[in-house]
């Protein structure tokens, strides 16, 4: 029965990854902010990769009725955190705040928080080391998205504090 529960949880994850991808693509098209556009597009691309890996695992699991032995269980680490820093460096001025961007980021923060929890629960409910490693990797990447989105939220709500924190300026005059 536990195997069936894990397979069902994997199906939920598949649906979530595609729903999140569509959300990110929609917001990448909608926003006028170049930073938001780059960030939403990157996360959408990473969610597609997660979906493809999960789908491959799911198909093999259904076919063999067990966790696959032979597929590569690798997913690229997220690069979203660097997008905000790199994009800000290349801007002449801070873009105007768009409340729709902020709302989208807050919704995305919730997605990624739930995704992190979901993959951590899957990881904690399996005993196979390869399964644990795979779901732990996905949980870490979703958490990386979460942290990057929190960083973007701070940038949009308080750019001055974000710059101070990011640039590591000291207050000692050095």
C-alpha contacts under 8 A as a table, 3 or more apart, distances in Angstrom:
res1	aa1	res2	aa2	distance
1	X	4	X	5.21
1	X	5	X	6.40
2	X	5	X	5.04
2	X	6	X	6.21
3	X	6	X	5.09
3	X	7	X	6.14
3	X	66	X	7.51
4	X	7	X	4.98
4	X	8	X	6.13
5	X	8	X	5.05
5	X	9	X	6.13
6	X	9	X	4.93
6	X	10	X	6.14
6	X	122	X	7.00
6	X	125	X	7.98
7	X	10	X	4.98
7	X	11	X	6.33
7	X	58	X	7.18
7	X	61	X	7.71
7	X	62	X	7.98
8	X	11	X	4.97
8	X	12	X	6.37
9	X	12	X	5.04
9	X	13	X	6.27
9	X	122	X	7.32
10	X	13	X	4.94
10	X	14	X	6.24
10	X	54	X	7.21
10	X	58	X	6.90
11	X	14	X	5.01
11	X	15	X	6.38
11	X	58	X	7.49
12	X	15	X	5.21
12	X	16	X	6.14
13	X	16	X	5.00
13	X	17	X	6.08
13	X	54	X	7.76
13	X	115	X	7.89
13	X	118	X	7.74
14	X	17	X	5.30
14	X	18	X	6.49
14	X	51	X	5.74
14	X	54	X	6.35
14	X	55	X	6.79
15	X	18	X	5.38
15	X	19	X	6.17
16	X	19	X	5.06
16	X	20	X	5.99
16	X	115	X	7.97
17	X	20	X	5.19
17	X	21	X	6.08
17	X	47	X	5.65
17	X	48	X	7.10
17	X	50	X	6.93
17	X	51	X	5.64
18	X	21	X	4.98
18	X	22	X	6.23
18	X	47	X	7.19
18	X	48	X	7.04
18	X	51	X	6.64
19	X	22	X	5.27
19	X	23	X	6.30
20	X	23	X	5.00
20	X	24	X	6.21
20	X	44	X	7.37
20	X	47	X	7.12
20	X	108	X	7.93
20	X	111	X	7.29
21	X	24	X	5.16
21	X	25	X	6.13
21	X	43	X	7.49
21	X	44	X	4.55
21	X	45	X	7.42
21	X	47	X	5.59
21	X	48	X	6.50
22	X	25	X	5.13
22	X	26	X	6.07
22	X	44	X	7.31
23	X	26	X	5.21
23	X	27	X	6.30
24	X	27	X	5.15
24	X	28	X	6.01
24	X	40	X	5.01
24	X	41	X	6.46
24	X	43	X	6.81
24	X	44	X	5.24
25	X	28	X	4.98
25	X	29	X	6.31
25	X	40	X	6.58
25	X	41	X	6.05
25	X	44	X	5.96
26	X	29	X	5.34
26	X	30	X	6.16
27	X	30	X	4.80
27	X	31	X	5.90
27	X	37	X	7.34
27	X	40	X	6.53
27	X	101	X	7.77
27	X	104	X	7.18
28	X	31	X	5.79
28	X	36	X	6.77
28	X	37	X	4.39
28	X	38	X	7.16
28	X	39	X	7.77
28	X	40	X	5.07
28	X	41	X	5.58
29	X	37	X	7.00
31	X	34	X	7.74
31	X	36	X	6.57
31	X	37	X	6.07
31	X	101	X	6.68
32	X	36	X	7.78
32	X	37	X	7.16
33	X	36	X	5.25
33	X	37	X	6.07
33	X	95	X	6.48
33	X	96	X	7.97
34	X	37	X	4.98
34	X	38	X	6.14
34	X	87	X	7.69
35	X	38	X	5.27
35	X	39	X	6.08
35	X	83	X	7.46
35	X	84	X	6.23
35	X	87	X	5.77
35	X	88	X	7.30
36	X	39	X	5.08
36	X	40	X	5.86
36	X	101	X	7.21
37	X	40	X	5.38
37	X	41	X	6.06
38	X	41	X	5.23
38	X	42	X	6.10
38	X	83	X	7.03
39	X	42	X	5.18
39	X	43	X	6.24
39	X	80	X	6.23
39	X	83	X	6.27
39	X	84	X	7.08
40	X	43	X	5.28
40	X	44	X	6.09
41	X	44	X	5.03
41	X	45	X	6.23
42	X	45	X	5.10
42	X	46	X	6.26
42	X	79	X	7.87
42	X	80	X	6.54
43	X	46	X	4.98
43	X	47	X	6.04
43	X	80	X	6.80
43	X	145	X	7.37
44	X	47	X	5.08
44	X	48	X	6.28
45	X	48	X	5.12
45	X	49	X	6.48
46	X	49	X	5.07
46	X	50	X	6.34
46	X	76	X	7.97
46	X	78	X	7.09
47	X	50	X	4.99
47	X	51	X	6.12
48	X	51	X	4.95
48	X	52	X	6.17
49	X	52	X	5.11
49	X	53	X	6.27
49	X	75	X	7.20
50	X	53	X	5.24
50	X	54	X	6.05
50	X	75	X	6.97
50	X	138	X	7.62
51	X	54	X	5.11
51	X	55	X	5.92
52	X	55	X	5.07
52	X	56	X	6.17
53	X	56	X	5.15
53	X	57	X	6.27
53	X	73	X	7.43
53	X	75	X	7.46
54	X	57	X	5.08
54	X	58	X	5.94
55	X	58	X	4.93
55	X	59	X	6.04
56	X	59	X	5.32
56	X	60	X	6.31
57	X	60	X	5.33
57	X	61	X	5.93
57	X	67	X	7.35
57	X	68	X	6.51
57	X	71	X	7.61
58	X	61	X	5.02
58	X	62	X	6.07
59	X	62	X	5.25
59	X	63	X	6.14
60	X	63	X	5.02
60	X	64	X	5.95
60	X	65	X	7.77
60	X	66	X	7.85
60	X	67	X	7.43
60	X	68	X	5.85
61	X	64	X	5.30
61	X	65	X	5.08
61	X	66	X	4.91
61	X	67	X	5.17
61	X	68	X	5.83
62	X	65	X	5.03
62	X	66	X	7.21
64	X	67	X	7.74
64	X	68	X	7.46
67	X	131	X	7.39
68	X	71	X	6.51
73	X	130	X	7.95
73	X	134	X	6.19
74	X	134	X	7.42
75	X	137	X	7.57
75	X	138	X	7.77
77	X	141	X	6.29
78	X	81	X	7.67
78	X	141	X	5.95
78	X	144	X	6.68
78	X	145	X	7.19
79	X	82	X	5.78
79	X	83	X	6.90
80	X	83	X	5.20
80	X	84	X	7.20
80	X	144	X	7.84
80	X	145	X	6.69
80	X	148	X	6.24
81	X	84	X	6.02
81	X	85	X	7.13
81	X	144	X	7.63
81	X	145	X	7.68
81	X	147	X	7.79
81	X	148	X	4.89
81	X	151	X	7.97
82	X	85	X	5.26
82	X	86	X	5.90
83	X	86	X	5.17
83	X	87	X	5.77
84	X	87	X	5.20
84	X	88	X	6.06
84	X	152	X	6.96
85	X	88	X	5.31
85	X	89	X	6.36
86	X	89	X	5.25
86	X	90	X	6.63
87	X	90	X	5.28
87	X	91	X	6.57
88	X	91	X	5.30
88	X	94	X	7.63
91	X	94	X	6.84
97	X	101	X	7.80
97	X	102	X	7.98
97	X	156	X	6.14
97	X	157	X	7.88
98	X	101	X	5.30
98	X	102	X	6.55
99	X	102	X	4.96
99	X	103	X	6.13
100	X	103	X	5.04
100	X	104	X	6.07
101	X	104	X	5.05
101	X	105	X	6.13
102	X	105	X	5.10
102	X	106	X	6.19
102	X	153	X	6.48
102	X	156	X	6.88
103	X	106	X	5.06
103	X	107	X	6.21
104	X	107	X	5.13
104	X	108	X	6.07
105	X	108	X	4.90
105	X	109	X	6.03
105	X	149	X	6.21
105	X	150	X	7.96
105	X	152	X	7.59
105	X	153	X	6.51
106	X	109	X	5.00
106	X	110	X	6.49
106	X	149	X	7.89
106	X	153	X	7.34
107	X	110	X	5.20
107	X	111	X	6.40
108	X	111	X	4.88
108	X	112	X	6.12
108	X	146	X	7.81
108	X	149	X	7.33
109	X	112	X	5.23
109	X	113	X	6.07
109	X	145	X	7.97
109	X	146	X	5.41
109	X	149	X	6.05
109	X	150	X	6.86
110	X	113	X	5.10
110	X	114	X	6.19
111	X	114	X	5.28
111	X	115	X	6.05
112	X	115	X	4.83
112	X	116	X	6.01
112	X	142	X	5.45
112	X	143	X	6.59
112	X	145	X	6.45
112	X	146	X	5.23
113	X	116	X	5.19
113	X	117	X	6.35
113	X	142	X	7.37
113	X	143	X	6.84
113	X	146	X	6.23
114	X	117	X	5.08
114	X	118	X	6.03
115	X	118	X	4.98
115	X	119	X	6.15
115	X	139	X	7.00
115	X	142	X	6.13
116	X	119	X	5.43
116	X	120	X	6.05
116	X	138	X	7.54
116	X	139	X	4.51
116	X	140	X	7.05
116	X	141	X	7.98
116	X	142	X	5.22
116	X	143	X	5.59
117	X	120	X	5.05
117	X	121	X	6.04
117	X	139	X	7.16
118	X	121	X	5.15
118	X	122	X	6.29
118	X	139	X	7.69
119	X	122	X	4.96
119	X	123	X	6.06
119	X	135	X	5.37
119	X	136	X	6.76
119	X	138	X	6.35
119	X	139	X	4.97
120	X	123	X	4.94
120	X	124	X	6.09
120	X	135	X	6.67
120	X	136	X	6.26
120	X	139	X	5.63
121	X	124	X	5.04
121	X	125	X	6.13
122	X	125	X	5.19
122	X	126	X	6.55
122	X	132	X	7.84
122	X	135	X	6.44
123	X	126	X	5.74
123	X	131	X	6.90
123	X	132	X	4.68
123	X	133	X	7.53
123	X	134	X	7.86
123	X	135	X	5.06
123	X	136	X	5.89
124	X	127	X	7.89
124	X	132	X	7.20
126	X	131	X	6.71
126	X	132	X	6.35
127	X	131	X	7.45
127	X	132	X	6.92
128	X	131	X	5.31
128	X	132	X	6.25
129	X	132	X	4.98
129	X	133	X	6.06
130	X	133	X	5.09
130	X	134	X	6.13
131	X	134	X	5.14
131	X	135	X	6.16
132	X	135	X	5.40
132	X	136	X	5.89
133	X	136	X	5.08
133	X	137	X	6.10
134	X	137	X	5.17
134	X	138	X	6.44
135	X	138	X	5.04
135	X	139	X	6.07
136	X	139	X	4.98
136	X	140	X	6.11
137	X	140	X	5.12
137	X	141	X	6.24
138	X	141	X	5.11
138	X	142	X	6.11
139	X	142	X	5.19
139	X	143	X	6.08
140	X	143	X	4.98
140	X	144	X	6.11
141	X	144	X	4.83
141	X	145	X	6.29
142	X	145	X	5.00
142	X	146	X	6.20
143	X	146	X	4.82
143	X	147	X	6.18
144	X	147	X	5.14
144	X	148	X	6.12
145	X	148	X	5.07
145	X	149	X	6.05
146	X	149	X	5.18
146	X	150	X	6.16
147	X	150	X	5.04
147	X	151	X	6.16
148	X	151	X	4.96
148	X	152	X	6.23
149	X	152	X	4.88
149	X	153	X	6.02
150	X	153	X	4.92
150	X	154	X	6.24
151	X	154	X	5.15
151	X	155	X	6.24
151	X	162	X	7.86
152	X	155	X	4.89
152	X	156	X	6.20
153	X	156	X	5.20
153	X	157	X	6.13
154	X	157	X	5.15
154	X	158	X	5.57
154	X	159	X	6.89
154	X	161	X	7.95
154	X	162	X	6.20
155	X	158	X	5.49
155	X	159	X	4.54
155	X	160	X	7.94
155	X	161	X	7.85
155	X	162	X	5.32
155	X	163	X	7.85
156	X	159	X	6.03
158	X	161	X	5.62
158	X	162	X	6.28
159	X	162	X	4.90
159	X	163	X	6.06
160	X	163	X	5.22
160	X	164	X	6.25
161	X	164	X	5.01
161	X	165	X	6.09
162	X	165	X	5.20
162	X	166	X	5.90
163	X	166	X	5.06
163	X	167	X	5.70
164	X	167	X	5.43
164	X	168	X	5.92
164	X	169	X	5.74
165	X	168	X	5.17
165	X	169	X	7.11
170	X	173	X	6.71
170	X	174	X	6.75
171	X	174	X	7.59
